[in-house]
């Protein structure tokens, strides 16, 4: 009898019952891991390809993978797409200071409604000769919403 009482006390402390087979405790299934949201095509952070055409005639058009991401007209009005909306931006200095020599780089701040971005222009080889009416650039745009590298030209 002492053995049975002792068994009951020991097993009671361990949470088991004497003489009855016990099943392993049920463990709730682990929640499925959240799938990472896929990046939207044509976007880097909140920066994206422009929805519309904002420059007719002379100006700059800078692209990535065949899509235009940054445009600047001859009056230094620029456009970026931020969070799915095209936003007008302007250089903080009042006028853009694009590099004038091959290989030269300049960095300037452009800002508009709810966006501020650092724009680094680097002049690259493009068309040459008197008939050439444009200058080619590699451009890196960096904002709190992401960074993107573009290539394009400014001219008429």
C-alpha positions, 0 to 999 in steps of 0.5 A: 500500500505504501508503494501505491500511495508513494507512486501516486504522490510521485506521479502526481507531482510529475503530473502523471497518473498511476497505472494508466498509460499516458499520451504525450502532451499535445503541442500546438502546431507552430504558426506558419512563418510569414512570407516576405512580401515580394518587391514590386517590379520597377521599384526601389523602396518607395521610388519607382518608374514615372507614371506619366510623361512630364517633359516635352522637348529639351530636358533630361530623361533617366531610365532603368530597364527601359522605364523612365524614373527621373525627368527634368525640363529645361526650366529645372523642374524635375519629377520622381515617382514616390510611393506610386505618385509622380511628384514635382521636385526642384534643385535646392540650389535653384538650378541643377549643377550637372557636371560639365566634363567627362567623368566628373560628378556632382551631388545636389539635393532635390526636394518636393512635396514630401520627398527629399533626394540626393542626386549624384550626376556623373557625365559618361561617354555618349554621342560625340561631334557637332551633331550631338545635342545631348550629354549622357549621365549615370545618376544615383538618386538616394532618399529615405525611401531607397536608392536607384541607379539610372542612365540617360541624357540631357539635351534637345 
